[in-house]
Amino acid sequence: MIGFGENVGSGFPKIIAAWKETNWGEPQLMNKLDVDEVELVLPVPSPNSAVKTVNETVNEIVNETVKVSTTQEKILQLLHENENITYEEMAEKMGISRATVGRHISILKKTGVLKRVGEDKNGSWLIIGH
């Protein structure tokens, strides 16, 4: 299907170029000549490596080592996936209380790792460096 789409100008090279820009790995094209198909494999990092990337980025931006707890890493990962997630949703996904989420977010804000953009109800979270 991809080969067919490329022939009609679907922008397949743009998809490959955009994927390469994510630094998630080299896309692979595998020709299946027996069925006249091309398979596209797009490597995606594991959730653990994504958390590490968030922390590494934060450390680079702040220009000092910011110690982030495991709970804070999980909060950052959830915010990375959905900048509009609520305290309640994070607490439920992590199996902790809403107050604990709030306490950790407060620490992340004080250390400059996390910033609230917009209103409390309609705003979103910004992980510094993203």
N, CA, C and O of each residue as an XYZ file, in Angstrom:
520
protein
N       0.822     -1.199      0.000
C       0.000      0.000      0.000
C       0.860      1.254      0.000
O       0.524      2.232     -0.668
N       1.959      1.241      0.735
C       2.797      2.429      0.802
C       3.386      2.734     -0.557
O       3.410      3.890     -0.980
N       3.868      1.700     -1.253
C       4.409      1.904     -2.591
C       3.360      2.509     -3.515
O       3.674      3.404     -4.299
N       2.142      2.043     -3.437
C       1.047      2.589     -4.244
C       0.798      4.042     -3.871
O       0.651      4.893     -4.748
N       0.750      4.329     -2.580
C       0.525      5.699     -2.121
C       1.629      6.628     -2.576
O       1.363      7.776     -2.931
N       2.873      6.150     -2.574
C       3.993      6.956     -3.013
C       3.857      7.281     -4.494
O       4.166      8.390     -4.929
N       3.396      6.309     -5.254
C       3.243      6.536     -6.683
C       2.217      7.605     -6.998
O       2.318      8.264     -8.032
N       1.242      7.792     -6.143
C       0.231      8.827     -6.392
C       0.550     10.103     -5.617
O      -0.291     10.998     -5.530
N       1.751     10.196     -5.054
C       2.194     11.428     -4.415
C       1.612     11.671     -3.040
O       1.172     12.785     -2.755
N       1.595     10.673     -2.181
C       0.977     10.806     -0.863
C       1.841     11.563      0.137
O       1.379     11.861      1.238
N       3.067     11.878     -0.213
C       3.935     12.553      0.730
C       4.707     11.603      1.612
O       5.137     11.976      2.704
N       4.888     10.385      1.156
C       5.603      9.378      1.934
C       7.001      9.842      2.343
O       7.399      9.597      3.482
N       7.759     10.498      1.471
C       9.079     10.986      1.906
C       8.979     11.973      3.077
O       9.885     12.033      3.909
N       7.904     12.733      3.147
C       7.712     13.656      4.264
C       7.492     12.895      5.565
O       7.961     13.323      6.620
N       6.790     11.780      5.501
C       6.568     10.950      6.688
C       7.906     10.425      7.194
O       8.185     10.486      8.391
N       8.725      9.914      6.298
C      10.044      9.381      6.674
C      10.908     10.493      7.258
O      11.550     10.291      8.288
N      10.938     11.663      6.622
C      11.756     12.780      7.106
C      11.304     13.239      8.488
O      12.133     13.496      9.360
N       9.995     13.343      8.690
C       9.470     13.772      9.985
C       9.835     12.764     11.072
O      10.169     13.153     12.191
N       9.773     11.482     10.751
C      10.106     10.461     11.740
C      11.576     10.546     12.123
O      11.921     10.401     13.296
N      12.445     10.782     11.143
C      13.876     10.892     11.420
C      14.156     12.065     12.351
O      15.068     11.992     13.175
N      13.391     13.141     12.234
C      13.576     14.321     13.080
C      13.266     14.041     14.547
O      13.767     14.750     15.419
N      12.459     13.032     14.841
C      12.131     12.716     16.230
C      13.285     12.054     16.964
O      13.269     11.952     18.191
N      14.303     11.597     16.205
C      15.442     10.869     16.774
C      15.001      9.589     17.481
O      15.631      9.169     18.451
N      13.933      8.975     17.005
C      13.430      7.747     17.603
C      13.965      6.518     16.907
O      13.587      5.397     17.251
N      14.811      6.702     15.964
C      15.363      5.559     15.244
C      15.077      5.671     13.763
O      14.186      6.407     13.338
N      15.833      4.942     12.999
C      15.737      4.968     11.541
C      14.530      4.166     11.058
O      14.412      2.982     11.374
N      13.635      4.793     10.298
C      12.521      4.028      9.713
C      13.072      2.973      8.750
O      14.090      3.193      8.093
N      12.402      1.846      8.673
C      12.847      0.770      7.803
C      11.737      0.423      6.818
O      10.568      0.307      7.186
N      12.126      0.264      5.575
C      11.210     -0.190      4.532
C      11.607     -1.616      4.148
O      12.767     -1.891      3.840
N      10.630     -2.505      4.172
C      10.896     -3.892      3.809
C       9.983     -4.277      2.653
O       8.758     -4.294      2.777
N      10.616     -4.587      1.526
C       9.859     -5.006      0.351
C       9.417     -6.449      0.499
O      10.215     -7.320      0.847
N       8.159     -6.695      0.237
C       7.619     -8.057      0.216
C       7.201     -8.331     -1.224
O       6.056     -8.114     -1.618
N       8.151     -8.806     -1.976
C       7.929     -8.979     -3.399
C       6.871    -10.022     -3.715
O       6.165     -9.914     -4.718
N       6.760    -11.039     -2.856
C       5.806    -12.107     -3.141
C       4.357    -11.621     -3.075
O       3.490    -12.188     -3.740
N       4.083    -10.587     -2.289
C       2.715    -10.061     -2.204
C       2.627     -8.622     -2.729
O       1.598     -7.963     -2.581
N       3.716     -8.141     -3.344
C       3.755     -6.815     -3.946
C       3.387     -5.730     -2.931
O       2.544     -4.873     -3.196
N       4.043     -5.785     -1.753
C       3.801     -4.816     -0.697
C       5.123     -4.288     -0.162
O       6.179     -4.897     -0.335
N       5.032     -3.145      0.486
C       6.164     -2.588      1.215
C       5.698     -2.364      2.643
O       4.663     -1.740      2.872
N       6.467     -2.876      3.609
C       6.125     -2.708      5.018
C       7.007     -1.611      5.599
O       8.221     -1.609      5.395
N       6.395     -0.681      6.320
C       7.112      0.401      6.975
C       7.186      0.103      8.463
O       6.160     -0.134      9.102
N       8.395      0.114      9.021
C       8.598     -0.108     10.447
C       9.130      1.185     11.037
O      10.198      1.666     10.656
N       8.355      1.753     11.993
C       8.743      2.994     12.659
C       9.063      2.685     14.114
O       8.153      2.413     14.897
N      10.339      2.722     14.492
C      10.698      2.402     15.871
C      10.203      3.469     16.838
O      10.335      4.663     16.570
N       9.637      3.042     17.956
C       9.117      3.936     18.983
C       9.848      3.613     20.283
O       9.997      2.442     20.631
N      10.310      4.647     21.012
C      11.019      4.358     22.261
C      10.082      3.786     23.314
O       8.876      4.032     23.294
N      10.655      3.022     24.231
C       9.858      2.495     25.332
C       9.522      3.631     26.280
O      10.227      4.640     26.284
N       8.457      3.506     27.100
C       8.111      4.570     28.047
C       9.261      4.924     28.978
O       9.411      6.092     29.336
N      10.077      3.957     29.382
C      11.206      4.241     30.269
C      12.228      5.138     29.599
O      12.780      6.029     30.246
N      12.497      4.923     28.306
C      13.474      5.769     27.629
C      12.908      7.160     27.410
O      13.663      8.132     27.391
N      11.586      7.280     27.241
C      10.980      8.602     27.080
C      11.108      9.409     28.361
O      11.355     10.614     28.308
N      10.945      8.766     29.511
C      11.105      9.457     30.793
C      12.534      9.950     30.919
O      12.766     11.081     31.346
N      13.484      9.118     30.554
C      14.880      9.511     30.629
C      15.134     10.722     29.735
O      15.861     11.633     30.131
N      14.559     10.748     28.560
C      14.729     11.869     27.647
C      14.180     13.148     28.255
O      14.807     14.200     28.139
N      13.030     13.081     28.894
C      12.458     14.258     29.548
C      13.406     14.765     30.617
O      13.680     15.964     30.678
N      13.914     13.874     31.466
C      14.822     14.284     32.530
C      16.122     14.838     31.983
O      16.628     15.834     32.499
N      16.672     14.221     30.953
C      17.907     14.718     30.366
C      17.696     16.112     29.794
O      18.550     16.985     29.952
N      16.572     16.324     29.138
C      16.267     17.634     28.573
C      16.141     18.672     29.671
O      16.678     19.773     29.548
N      15.442     18.338     30.737
C      15.284     19.261     31.856
C      16.646     19.621     32.427
O      16.916     20.795     32.680
N      17.507     18.635     32.634
C      18.832     18.895     33.189
C      19.653     19.806     32.287
O      20.377     20.672     32.779
N      19.551     19.623     30.982
C      20.286     20.476     30.053
C      19.786     21.913     30.105
O      20.590     22.845     30.084
N      18.490     22.105     30.172
C      17.910     23.448     30.172
C      18.261     24.194     31.452
O      18.601     25.376     31.403
N      18.185     23.531     32.578
C      18.418     24.180     33.861
C      19.917     24.401     34.095
O      20.287     25.199     34.957
N      20.782     23.715     33.349
C      22.232     23.810     33.468
C      22.747     23.340     34.820
O      23.821     23.766     35.247
N      22.038     22.508     35.475
C      22.477     21.877     36.700
C      21.707     20.583     36.845
O      20.680     20.386     36.196
N      22.190     19.720     37.679
C      21.511     18.459     37.864
C      20.295     18.663     38.752
O      20.413     19.090     39.900
N      19.144     18.358     38.217
C      17.900     18.430     38.982
C      17.534     17.005     39.333
O      17.298     16.178     38.452
N      17.487     16.723     40.609
C      17.125     15.377     41.035
C      15.609     15.249     41.000
O      14.886     16.009     41.644
N      15.156     14.288     40.247
C      13.732     14.049     40.076
C      13.440     12.650     40.591
O      14.082     11.683     40.181
N      12.468     12.544     41.493
C      12.121     11.244     42.061
C      11.397     10.377     41.032
O      10.977     10.857     39.979
N      11.262      9.116     41.352
C      10.545      8.188     40.475
C       9.103      8.647     40.264
O       8.588      8.589     39.147
N       8.456      9.100     41.332
C       7.081      9.598     41.212
C       7.040     10.815     40.307
O       6.140     10.941     39.476
N       8.004     11.713     40.458
C       8.052     12.902     39.620
C       8.338     12.542     38.167
O       7.811     13.184     37.259
N       9.164     11.526     37.934
C       9.411     11.047     36.572
C       8.108     10.565     35.935
O       7.836     10.850     34.769
N       7.305      9.831     36.714
C       6.028      9.325     36.196
C       5.076     10.484     35.889
O       4.372     10.466     34.879
N       5.062     11.487     36.763
C       4.219     12.671     36.527
C       4.660     13.372     35.246
O       3.824     13.736     34.419
N       5.966     13.564     35.078
C       6.478     14.207     33.864
C       6.115     13.408     32.615
O       5.772     13.985     31.584
N       6.190     12.086     32.708
C       5.834     11.250     31.564
C       4.359     11.420     31.216
O       4.010     11.555     30.043
N       3.492     11.415     32.226
C       2.059     11.603     31.978
C       1.793     12.975     31.374
O       0.973     13.102     30.465
N       2.477     13.999     31.867
C       2.308     15.350     31.327
C       2.883     15.459     29.922
O       2.370     16.206     29.089
N       3.942     14.714     29.665
C       4.526     14.680     28.324
C       3.527     14.080     27.327
O       3.426     14.532     26.187
N       2.806     13.074     27.768
C       1.813     12.408     26.922
C       0.547     13.234     26.770
O      -0.092     13.202     25.719
N       0.171     13.992     27.834
C      -1.074     14.764     27.809
C      -0.914     15.989     28.707
O      -1.028     15.885     29.928
N      -0.653     17.136     28.109
C      -0.401     18.357     28.884
C      -1.646     18.883     29.598
O      -1.546     19.801     30.412
N      -2.797     18.324     29.311
C      -4.048     18.766     29.936
C      -4.577     17.776     30.974
O      -5.700     17.932     31.454
N      -3.797     16.778     31.320
C      -4.246     15.764     32.273
C      -4.485     16.413     33.640
O      -3.774     17.339     34.029
N      -5.479     15.921     34.351
C      -5.813     16.486     35.668
C      -5.062     15.759     36.776
O      -4.542     14.661     36.575
N      -5.012     16.385     37.948
C      -4.404     15.751     39.123
C      -5.093     14.417     39.404
O      -4.440     13.418     39.709
N      -6.428     14.417     39.297
C      -7.191     13.207     39.588
C      -6.832     12.074     38.627
O      -6.675     10.925     39.040
N      -6.702     12.410     37.340
C      -6.351     11.391     36.349
C      -4.950     10.835     36.607
O      -4.719      9.631     36.493
N      -4.017     11.726     36.956
C      -2.661     11.261     37.261
C      -2.666     10.361     38.490
O      -2.030      9.307     38.497
N      -3.389     10.782     39.536
C      -3.449      9.997     40.771
C      -4.002      8.607     40.489
O      -3.485      7.611     40.996
N      -5.043      8.544     39.686
C      -5.661      7.249     39.367
C      -4.704      6.364     38.582
O      -4.569      5.178     38.884
N      -4.035      6.927     37.574
C      -3.115      6.133     36.755
C      -1.908      5.653     37.550
O      -1.359      4.586     37.275
N      -1.494      6.453     38.544
C      -0.295      6.115     39.304
C      -0.589      5.351     40.585
O       0.320      4.799     41.203
N      -1.860      5.317     40.988
C      -2.230      4.618     42.214
C      -1.795      5.351     43.472
O      -1.449      4.731     44.478
N      -1.818      6.687     43.404
C      -1.472      7.509     44.559
C      -2.591      8.521     44.781
O      -3.522      8.606     43.981
N      -2.501      9.282     45.858
C      -3.555     10.259     46.142
C      -3.360     11.537     45.336
O      -2.268     11.830     44.850
N      -4.449     12.288     45.209
C      -4.407     13.575     44.516
C      -3.470     14.528     45.244
O      -2.749     15.296     44.606
N      -3.474     14.486     46.575
C      -2.605     15.355     47.374
C      -1.129     15.066     47.098
O      -0.311     15.985     47.057
N      -0.791     13.793     46.911
C       0.591     13.417     46.611
C       1.001     13.957     45.244
O       2.112     14.460     45.075
N       0.107     13.852     44.282
C       0.379     14.414     42.955
C       0.625     15.919     43.097
O       1.593     16.442     42.545
N      -0.237     16.607     43.826
C      -0.099     18.046     44.018
C       1.216     18.420     44.682
O       1.851     19.404     44.302
N       1.621     17.646     45.663
C       2.876     17.907     46.374
C       4.067     17.781     45.422
O       4.971     18.617     45.448
N       4.074     16.754     44.592
C       5.174     16.551     43.647
C       5.173     17.603     42.540
O       6.234     18.052     42.109
N       4.005     17.990     42.087
C       3.935     19.042     41.068
C       4.444     20.362     41.641
O       5.117     21.120     40.943
N       4.131     20.638     42.888
C       4.624     21.834     43.551
C       6.156     21.852     43.575
O       6.771     22.889     43.328
N       6.764     20.711     43.872
C       8.228     20.606     43.881
C       8.781     20.843     42.475
O       9.757     21.572     42.302
N       8.153     20.226     41.473
C       8.605     20.387     40.093
C       8.508     21.846     39.641
O       9.365     22.329     38.900
N       7.464     22.544     40.090
C       7.319     23.967     39.765
C       8.398     24.802     40.454
O       8.982     25.693     39.837
N       8.660     24.518     41.719
C       9.663     25.280     42.478
C      11.068     25.096     41.920
O      11.874     26.025     41.961
N      11.372     23.904     41.398
C      12.700     23.647     40.836
C      12.816     24.121     39.396
O      13.886     24.016     38.797
N      11.726     24.642     38.828
C      11.767     25.183     37.470
C      11.637     24.147     36.377
O      11.899     24.439     35.210
N      11.238     22.944     36.737
C      11.089     21.873     35.761
C       9.732     21.957     35.063
O       9.595     21.552     33.909
N       8.748     22.477     35.761
C       7.367     22.467     35.284
C       6.763     23.856     35.438
O       7.045     24.570     36.401
N       5.926     24.225     34.469
C       5.274     25.535     34.503
C       3.831     25.389     34.043
O       3.536     24.657     33.099
N       2.950     26.089     34.716
C       1.538     26.108     34.321
C       1.343     27.263     33.354
O       1.752     28.391     33.629
N       0.714     26.975     32.219
C       0.446     27.991     31.210
C      -1.065     28.174     31.127
O      -1.801     27.214     30.898
N      -1.519     29.393     31.312
C      -2.953     29.672     31.238
C      -3.628     29.490     32.580
O      -2.978     29.396     33.621
N      -4.952     29.443     32.528
C      -5.760     29.356     33.736
C      -5.686     27.967     34.359
O      -5.327     26.986     33.707
N      -6.041     27.915     35.653
C      -6.043     26.625     36.338
C      -6.984     25.633     35.671
O      -6.641     24.463     35.501
N      -8.161     26.095     35.296
C      -9.166     25.187     34.742
C      -8.943     24.898     33.252
O      -9.148     23.770     32.803
N      -8.532     25.895     32.498
C      -8.421     25.730     31.043
C      -6.988     25.765     30.528
O      -6.769     25.759     29.316
N      -6.016     25.802     31.425
C      -4.623     25.884     31.011
C      -4.021     24.521     30.720
O      -4.719     23.511     30.634
N      -2.706     24.524     30.571
C      -1.984     23.281     30.324
C      -0.633     23.352     31.019
O      -0.224     24.405     31.508
N       0.054     22.214     31.055
C       1.360     22.126     31.701
C       2.439     22.188     30.630
O       2.278     21.672     29.525
N       3.541     22.832     30.987
C       4.689     22.929     30.097
C       5.898     22.374     30.833
O       6.279     22.879     31.889
N       6.494     21.340     30.273
C       7.744     20.821     30.811
C       8.835     21.670     30.179
O       8.961     21.713     28.955
N       9.615     22.340     30.998
C      10.614     23.275     30.500
C      11.575     22.541     29.572
O      12.137     21.503     29.921
N      11.745     23.105     28.390
C      12.612     22.498     27.389
C      11.847     21.783     26.292
O      12.454     21.278     25.347
N      10.511     21.729     26.400
C       9.686     21.072     25.366
C       8.755     22.076     24.737
O       7.980     21.726     23.847
